[in-house]
Amino acid sequence: MIERLPLVHHSRSRLAAGAVLALTVSLGLAACGNKDSEGSSAKSCVDTSGDTIKLGFLNSTSGAMAISEQTVRDSLTLAAEEINADGGILGKEIEFVEEDGASDPAIFAEKIEKLLTGDCVAAVFGGWTSASRKAMLPVVEANNGLLFYPVQYEGLEASENIYYTGATTNQQIIPAMEFLADEGVETLFLAGSDYVFPRTANKIIKQYAEELGIEIVGEEYVPLDDDDWTTQVAKIVEAEPDFVFNTINGSSNVGFIKAYYEQGLSPETSPIISVSIAEEEAPAMGKDVTGQYAAWNYFQSVESPANATFIEAFQDRFGSERPTSDPMEAAYTSLYLYKNLVEAADSFDVDDINESADGVTFEAPEGLVTIDGDNHHIAKTALIGRINSDNQFDVVWSSDGPIEPDPFLEGYSWWDASAE
């Protein structure tokens, strides 16, 4: 393992809304539980009078993102079953209502509206792409609901109504770049899906690359639902980069990996570092991806009693051949964090939960995680793994302990949000 100093920056960011889609605004403003003009909230329709509490699980079980999001749905189910077996949340059994986001941001907005105002769930868990999260954000804010989002993302966002249990940029993208610099990388090619996460992540990568003295020799995008990477990979072959930084999401990775190997690239020539290929995606790539890299905050190979318990429970429930991965672990962690938040507040009320959020912890499979009440992200340890022949990841680099979340990159002098 490469030894290095810890990357620790503390954020005191204001809570700020993300992009607002016209469709989701109209949905959100029409809903029950809206905040009035003075900022107070209308009475919630969440029913806490009985022996159960309703929660919403909103994941894509169809469409381009189903390859990844079905696994998140499974880990949420496991956590709910475990919590119920242990007495529930404040003595109430979880009753979860499931909806399919169908890999479509507009459907995510529609479904979270239904969950919050029709099913009257106390919180929603799910989403994967940043487009889905940004579609849900104005709806959940308008209804003063809660969304727990489990996937690494591009940062530059915080909301009173969202808890982010995946990594923000300074906990994944920036550590990945520092790993590449430590490895002596001089040239880098950027390959991403054509939507908000890869575009924003690559803006950050380009600015930090300049700071680190790494040259960006190409940048290509393909739509999220497009698997044809032939033309774009030909440009990688021509550029001969030291590394390829992959911000592709979903099944489009299969087409990218196929073209990469068919055009003669390999981990020995231009290795890939990915931020969306994990243990469940690696064997689905259709090619042997041994030797490629990924940046995450959890791998199945992490050694800890909590992780051993998590892996055993997940495989007992869903099959011994099923791997665990970072987004699955972050989703599993999110439900336990919600339980701990409710119990710290002694209330299911959103405002009460937010008031008590700072410092709430959970001994997660990835290690102890702690909520930053200012920006609703959690401290996380950064890991770089190399894929082995079993489609598992050997950890080759780690930060020295958990990195405090800094979603707006306030601790980085090289970052300029206004730059093109």
N, C-alpha and C positions, 0 to 999 in steps of 0.2 A: 504494500500500500504506500502511496506517495504521502509523505508527511508535509504538512503545511500549517500556517497559522489559521485560526478560526476566522470565518467571515461573519462578523457580528455587527449589525447596524440596527439601531432602534428607531422606529417610526412613531411620530406623533401626528400622523396625518389626520386631516379633517375627514369626516365621513362625507363622501360625495357620490352622487348618482351617476350611473353610466349613461350610455346612449339611449335615447327614448324613441321607440318606434311608434309611428302614428297609430297602427292597429292596436298595439298593446295599451297605449294611453287611453284610447276610446273604450277598450274593454275594462281597464282598471278603474276609470272614473265612473263607470256605470255600476260598480259593484258595491255590495254591502261592506261595512267596515272602513269606508273612506275616511281620510283625515279632512276635517273641515278647514275653512279659510284661516282659522286661528291656530291650526296645527294640532288640535286635539283629535282623538280617534272616535268614530262612531262605535257603538256597542258591538263587540265581536259576536259572531254567531257560533263560536266554538262552545260546545256543550261539555262542561266538566262536572255535571251533577251525578253522573252514573259511575259504573265500575270500569268503564273503558274510556280511552282517549283516542280520537281518530288522527292518524297521520297519513300523509300522501306520499306515495312513491311514484315519481315521474321519470321514466327512463325510456329510451328508444329500444323497443323490442322488434322493430321493423325498420327497414331502410339502411342507408350506408353505415350508420353508426351502431347498428345492432351488434356487430362483431365485438364491440367493446362494452356497450352499455348493459347488455344482458347480464354480464358478470357483476356489475355494480348492483343491479337489482337483486341478484342472488345473495350478495353479502349484506344488503340491507335486510333481506328476509331473515338471514341467520341472526343478525343482531336483534331484530324484533323478537324472534323466538326465544333467544337467550334471556333477554330482558324480561319477557313475560314469565318465563320459567323461574326467574329470580324475584318475582313479586311485582313486576311492572314499574311504572313511573308514578311516584307518590301513591302507590297502591292501586293504580289503574292499569288494566291490561291494554296493550297497544292493539288497536284495530286498524290495519293499514288498508288504504284504498289505492289501487294501482291504476295508472294510466300510461298509455304509449305515446311518447312524443314524436314517434315516426320519423326521427331525424330531420324534422322540419321546424324551424324557429317559430313560425306562425302557429303551428299546432301546440308547441310548448306553451305559448302565451294563452291559447284557448284552454288548454287542459289545466294550467295552474289556476286560471280564473274559476274553472269548474270546481277544482279541489278546495279552493279557499272560500268560495261563496255558495256553492251548491252542496258540497259534501261537508263543509265547515270543519276542515282539518285544522289542527293546531299548528302544524308545520309541514313543509314539503321537502322531500329529499330527492335530489337528482339533477338532471342536466349534464351535458358533457361539453359540447362545443361552446365557445364564447358567444356565438350567434344565438344559441338557445338561452344562455344565461341573460344576455342583454335583452332578449325578447321578454323574458320573465320578470326582469328587474322592475320596470314601471308598474306592472300588475301587482307584484307582491308589496311594493311600496305604497301604492294607492290604497291597498286593503290593510295596511299595517300587519301583514303576515310575516312568516319566517320561511326562508329558503336556505337549505344546507347544500352547498355546492361542493362536490368531492374531487374535482379534477384540477390539476395544474393549469395555470392560465397566464395571460400576458401582463397581469397587474394593471396599474393605473385606474383602480376602482376600489371603492369601499362603500358599503351601505349599512344603515342601521337594521335593515331587514334581511340581510344575507350574512351567513357564516361560511367562510371559505376554508375548507379543510384540506384542499390540495395546495400545492406550492404556488406562491407568487414568484415574480421574476427573479428576485434576489435570492431565492431559495432553490432555483433550478437552472434557469438560463445563465445567469451570471456565474455560478459555480462551474457550469459546463464550460464556459469560455475560459475560466481560470485554469481548469484542467487542461484544455487544449494548449494554452500558453505554456503551462508547465511541461507539456509534452514536446514543445518546440515547434508547434504548428505555425507555419508562415502564410499559407494560403487556404482559404475556406470558400466552399460553394454552398449557397443557401437554396434548399428545396422545400417548398411548402404548399399546403392547400390554400386555395384562393378565398380566404375569408379573414375575419378580424384577428384571430389569435396569431396565425403565422405572419401576417403583415406587420402587426404591432411588435411581435417578438423579434422579427428580423430588423425592424427599425432600431430596437435596443441593441441587438447583436452587432449591427453595423457601427453604431457609435462606440460600443465597448471594444470592438475589433480595432478601430482606429487608435483608441487609447493603448491597446496592448501591442500594437504594431503588426497586426494580422491583416493581410490583404484579402478583401472579398473579390473573388474572381468570377462570380456569376450568381444570379438570383432568378429562380424560375418558380412559377406557380401553376397549378392545375386545379380546376373546380373540385370541390369535395366529393362529388358523386362521379368523377371521371377517373377511370383506371388506366388511361393511356398516357404513359410517360416517355414514350419512345423518342420524341423530338427533344424533350428537355434533357433526358439522360445523355443524348448525343453531345449536348453542349458541355456536360460534365466531363465526358471522355476527352473532349477537345481542350478543356481548361486544365486538366490534370491537377486537381486540388490536393493538398495534403489530407484534408478531411472534408466530408459533406455534413452539414448541419441540417437535419431532417425535422421539419415542423409539419409534416403531413399527418392527417388524421383519418381514422376509419379505414375502410376497405381499399381506399386509394393507395395505401401503403403496399398492397399486394402487387398492383401494377407497377409501382415504382421499383420495388425490389426485383420483380421479374425483368424489367428493362435494364436495371443496373447490372445484373449478372449476365444477361444475354449479350450485353455490349462489352463484356470483358472486364468490368470493374470488379474489385475484390477488396477485402479488408487489408490485404497486403499492399494494394496500390493507392486507393482512396477510401479509407474506412468511413463508415457512417456513425454519427452520434445522433440518436433520436430522443425525442421527448414525448413520444406517444406510442412507441412499441414497447410493450411489457410482456410478461410471461405468457399471457393467454394469446397475444397476437403473434409472438415469435414463431410458434409451430404452424400458424395459419398462413405464413408468407409464401408457401409453395417452393421455397428454396432453402438451402442450408445457410442460415445466417450466423453461424459460429464465427466469433471474432469481431462482430460488430458491437457497438457501444450504445448505452442509453443512460440518460440522466434522470434520476428519480429520487424520492425520499424514503422509499421502501422497496425491498426486494424479498422474495420468498426466502432467499438464502440468509436473511438477517437472523442472527443467533440471539434469541432472548426467550425467557420462559413465556412471556405474553404472546410472542409470535408462534412458538411451538403449539400453544393452546389454540390459537386462531387457526392455524393450518389444519390441525387435527379435527377441529370442529367443522371447518368448512368442507373438508374432504369426506368426513363421516356423513355430512348432510347432502352433498352434491356429487360425490364420486371421488375415488382415490386418484383418478387420472387428472382431476381438475387442479390447475395451479392457482396460486394467489398472486395478486399484483398490486401496484401502488394505488390506482383509483379504487379498487375493491377495498383495500385496507382503509383508505381515506373515507369511503362511504360507511364502512363498518364503524370506524371511529366517530363519524359525524352523529350517528344515532346515540352512541354512548355519551358523547359530549352534550347532546340535547338533554338526555336524562340527567346528567350532572348539572346542567344549567337550570333546568326546572327545579331540581331539588335544592340547589343553592338559593334560588329565588323563592322557594316554597310556593310556586305559582306557575300556571301555564300562560299567564298574561305576557304579551310580547314586551311591553315596556318594563315590567318587573324583571323579566329575564335579562334584558339588555343592561339594566341597572346593576345586576349582580354578576355580569359576565366576566369582568376582568380578573384574570388569574385562575379561572376554572380549569382544571386539569383532567387528564385521563391517561392511564398507563396503557398506551396503545401498542399494537404489535411492532410499530416502528420505533417505539420508545416513548418516554413521557412527553406529552404535548400540552401546551398551555395557551389559552386564549388571550389575545391582546384585545382588551375591551374597547380600545380606541378605534381599531380598524377591522375587528372581527375576523382576523386571520390567526393562524397558530404558528408558534415556533416549530421549525422542522430542521432535521439534519439532512444535508445534501449528500447524495451518493452517486458515484459513477460506476456502472457495472459493464462487464464484457460478457457477451453471450457465449455459453459453452455448448458442448455437443448435446446436452440434455435440454436445451432451450431454457436453461436457468442462467442467472447472472452472477458472475464472480465479481465481488466488489474490489475495485482497483484504486479507488480514491474516495475519501470522505472528508466533510468539514469536521472541524474539531468541536463537536457538540451542536446543539440546535441553533439555527440562525433565526434571529428575530425578524418578523415580517416587515418589509418596507415596500408596500405596494406602489407608492408613488416615486420610489427611487430618490427620496430626499437626501439620503446619505451618500450619493454618488455625484461628485462634482462634474463628471464628464457628460452626464445625462442632460439633454435639452429636449423637452417635450415639444417645443415649438418647431424644431428642425424638421425638414422634409426627409 
